[in-house]
Amino acid sequence: MEMSLLSIVLLGIVEGLTEFLPVSSTGHLILAGEVMRVPQGTETFDIVIQLGAILAVVVLYRERFAAVLAGLARRDPASIRFTRNVLVGFLPSAVIGAVAYGAIKAMLNTPIIVAVALILGGIAILVIERLVRNPTCDSVEGMSLRTSFGIGLIQCLSMIPGVSRSGATIMGALTLGVERRTAAEYSFFLAIPTMLGATTLALWKARHELGDSQAIAIGIGFVVSFIVAMLVIRWFLGVVTKHGFAPFAWYRIIAGTVALMWLLAR
């Protein structure tokens, strides 16, 4: 894998912009790679730089995480439930991701899957937004074990490129009675163990293939995605609170349609 500095920076920006939006960061990285004619073999790069965006969550929510850690030390029930719900939501993707790693990586080389998934995912968001009413849960701590595990199962759909990890998590949470802002924040928190696990697995699998140039490329992409994600997260929460997820659904449908037409016409 050899990429130009411009390609590395642009892909880092794409990752930071899209990681927490329900539009599929992996899908956008694949399509952006196709447009920029990035060489094959960037799957590990695409996975690992997502951890840069995840680090933005740790920084922005550092006070909440510190409070949870302090609560765990004194066995505070709310802190225990928070931690339990994040770990239980992570469990399905950890198991399925480890078992199906080869099949998942193979799909990363099929951009037409991304285009179709973007369109179908956009339609699904519009349907769910219209049907879901009267949430029953307004905090991560208040989620039941069944709800967090159910969201974790639904998150596994995001292993299909273009589905969106945050989109699957958020829509799953909405269908299970979680209100919008809490659903979005839970997707942020669930991303930490999920992407840490995915990154560790990807680096381990590619440990014999990574050279100095690949490590430098990953490091640059990591930093760029972190900086951009820091700017995007709070903006996203503001949009969701005021307008819901429909704007992102329409974006998915339009982007997926344009991508599909372009891929078929090549």
C-alpha positions in Angstrom: 0.0 0.0 0.0 1.5 3.3 -1.1 -0.6 6.5 -0.8 0.3 10.1 -1.5 0.2 12.5 1.5 -2.8 14.3 -0.1 -4.7 11.0 -0.2 -3.8 10.2 3.4 -5.0 13.6 4.6 -8.2 13.6 2.6 -9.1 10.1 3.8 -8.4 11.2 7.4 -10.8 14.1 6.8 -13.5 11.8 5.4 -13.1 9.5 8.3 -13.4 12.3 10.9 -16.4 13.8 9.2 -18.4 10.5 8.8 -17.4 8.2 11.8 -20.2 9.4 14.1 -22.8 10.4 11.4 -25.2 7.6 10.3 -23.7 7.6 6.8 -21.0 4.9 7.1 -17.4 6.1 7.5 -16.1 2.8 6.0 -18.3 3.2 3.0 -17.2 6.7 2.4 -13.5 5.7 2.7 -14.1 2.9 0.1 -15.8 5.3 -2.3 -13.3 8.1 -1.7 -10.5 5.6 -2.4 -12.2 4.6 -5.7 -12.6 8.3 -6.7 -8.9 9.1 -5.8 -7.7 5.8 -7.3 -6.0 4.8 -4.1 -4.2 1.5 -4.6 -5.7 -1.7 -3.2 -4.6 -3.0 0.1 -5.7 0.0 2.3 -8.1 -2.0 4.4 -6.0 -1.9 7.5 -5.5 1.8 7.1 -9.2 2.4 6.8 -9.9 0.4 10.0 -7.1 1.8 12.2 -7.6 5.5 11.4 -11.2 5.2 12.7 -9.6 4.9 16.2 -8.4 8.5 15.8 -12.0 9.6 15.6 -13.0 7.4 18.5 -10.3 9.1 20.6 -12.2 12.3 20.1 -15.1 10.8 22.1 -12.7 10.0 25.0 -11.5 13.6 25.0 -14.9 15.3 24.7 -16.6 13.1 27.3 -13.5 12.8 29.6 -15.4 14.2 32.6 -18.2 11.7 32.2 -15.8 8.8 31.9 -13.9 10.1 34.9 -17.1 10.2 36.9 -18.0 6.6 35.8 -14.5 5.4 36.8 -14.9 7.1 40.2 -18.4 5.6 40.5 -17.0 2.1 39.8 -14.4 2.5 42.5 -17.2 3.2 45.1 -19.6 0.6 43.4 -22.1 3.2 42.4 -25.1 1.4 40.7 -25.5 4.0 37.9 -21.8 3.7 37.0 -22.0 -0.1 37.0 -25.1 0.0 34.8 -23.4 2.4 32.4 -20.3 0.1 32.1 -22.4 -3.0 31.8 -24.5 -1.6 29.0 -21.5 -0.5 26.9 -19.7 -3.9 27.4 -22.9 -5.9 26.7 -23.6 -3.9 23.5 -20.0 -4.5 22.4 -20.1 -8.3 22.9 -22.0 -9.4 19.7 -19.8 -7.5 17.4 -16.7 -8.8 19.2 -17.7 -12.4 18.6 -19.1 -12.1 15.1 -16.3 -9.8 14.0 -13.6 -12.3 15.1 -15.4 -15.2 13.4 -16.2 -13.4 10.2 -13.1 -11.2 9.8 -12.2 -12.7 6.4 -15.6 -12.2 4.8 -15.9 -8.7 6.2 -12.4 -7.7 4.8 -13.4 -9.2 1.4 -16.5 -6.9 1.2 -14.2 -3.9 1.7 -13.1 -4.3 -1.8 -16.6 -4.2 -3.3 -17.7 -0.6 -3.6 -21.0 -1.4 -5.2 -22.1 -3.0 -1.9 -21.5 0.3 -0.3 -23.6 2.2 -2.8 -26.6 -0.2 -2.4 -26.2 -0.2 1.4 -26.2 3.6 1.5 -29.5 3.7 -0.3 -31.2 1.0 1.7 -29.9 2.4 4.9 -31.3 5.8 4.1 -34.7 4.4 3.4 -34.6 2.4 6.7 -33.8 5.6 8.6 -36.7 7.5 7.1 -39.1 4.6 8.0 -37.8 4.2 11.5 -38.0 8.0 12.2 -41.6 8.0 11.1 -42.7 4.9 13.0 -40.8 5.4 16.3 -42.6 7.4 19.0 -42.7 7.9 22.7 -39.2 6.8 23.9 -39.1 5.0 27.3 -35.4 5.5 28.1 -33.4 8.7 28.3 -30.0 7.7 29.6 -27.4 5.0 29.0 -27.6 4.1 32.6 -31.3 3.6 32.4 -31.1 1.0 29.5 -32.0 -2.6 30.4 -29.7 -5.5 29.8 -32.0 -6.7 27.0 -32.0 -3.3 25.3 -28.2 -2.9 25.3 -27.7 -6.5 24.0 -30.4 -6.0 21.3 -28.6 -2.8 20.1 -25.3 -4.7 20.1 -26.9 -7.4 17.8 -28.3 -4.7 15.4 -24.9 -3.0 15.4 -23.5 -6.2 13.7 -25.3 -5.2 10.5 -22.6 -2.4 10.2 -20.1 -5.1 9.3 -21.5 -4.7 5.8 -19.7 -1.7 4.3 -22.1 1.2 3.8 -24.5 0.2 6.5 -22.9 2.5 9.1 -21.9 1.4 12.6 -23.4 4.6 14.2 -26.5 4.4 12.0 -27.2 0.8 12.9 -26.6 1.5 16.6 -28.7 4.6 16.7 -31.6 3.1 14.7 -31.5 0.0 16.8 -31.7 2.1 20.0 -34.6 4.1 18.6 -36.6 1.0 17.8 -35.9 -0.3 21.3 -37.3 2.8 23.0 -34.2 5.0 23.5 -34.6 8.7 22.9 -32.6 10.4 20.1 -29.8 12.2 21.9 -29.2 9.2 24.2 -29.2 6.9 21.2 -26.5 9.0 19.5 -24.4 9.2 22.7 -24.6 5.5 23.2 -23.3 5.0 19.7 -20.3 7.2 20.6 -19.6 5.2 23.8 -20.1 1.8 22.1 -17.7 2.8 19.4 -14.8 2.9 21.9 -14.6 -0.9 22.6 -15.9 -1.8 19.2 -13.3 0.1 17.2 -10.5 -0.7 19.7 -11.2 -4.4 19.2 -11.4 -4.0 15.4 -8.2 -2.0 15.3 -6.3 -4.5 17.5 -7.5 -7.4 15.3 -6.7 -5.6 12.1 -3.2 -4.7 13.3 -2.5 -8.2 14.5 -3.7 -9.8 11.2 -1.5 -7.3 9.2 1.5 -7.3 11.5 3.8 -9.0 9.0 2.7 -6.6 6.1 3.1 -3.2 7.8 6.3 -1.3 7.1 7.5 2.1 8.1 5.6 3.9 5.3 2.4 2.2 6.2 2.8 3.1 9.8 3.5 6.7 9.0 0.4 6.8 6.7 -1.8 5.3 9.5 -0.3 7.8 12.0 -1.1 10.8 9.8 -4.6 9.6 9.0 -5.2 8.9 12.7 -4.3 12.5 13.8 -6.4 14.1 11.0 -9.5 12.0 11.8 -9.1 12.9 15.5 -9.0 16.6 14.8 -12.0 16.6 12.4 -14.1 14.3 14.6 -13.6 16.7 17.5 -15.4 19.4 15.5 -18.1 17.1 14.2 -19.5 15.4 17.3 -21.1 18.4 19.0 -22.5 19.7 15.7 -24.0 16.3 15.1 -25.8 16.3 18.4 -27.2 19.7 17.8 -28.6 18.6 14.4 -30.1 15.5 15.8 -31.8 17.3 18.7 -33.4 19.9 16.4 -34.0 17.9 13.1 -33.7 14.2 13.9 -31.9 11.8 11.5 -33.9 12.5 8.3 -31.3 14.9 6.8 -28.7 12.1 7.0 -31.1 9.6 5.5 -31.7 11.8 2.4 -28.0 12.4 2.1 -27.4 8.6 2.1 -30.0 8.0 -0.6 -28.6 10.8 -2.9 -25.0 9.8 -2.3 -25.7 6.1 -2.8 -27.6 6.7 -6.0 -24.9 8.9 -7.5 -22.2 6.4 -6.4 -24.2 3.5 -7.9 -24.7 5.3 -11.2 -21.0 6.2 -11.4 -19.8 2.7 -10.5 -22.1 1.1 -13.1 -21.2 3.6 -15.8 -17.4 3.1 -15.5 
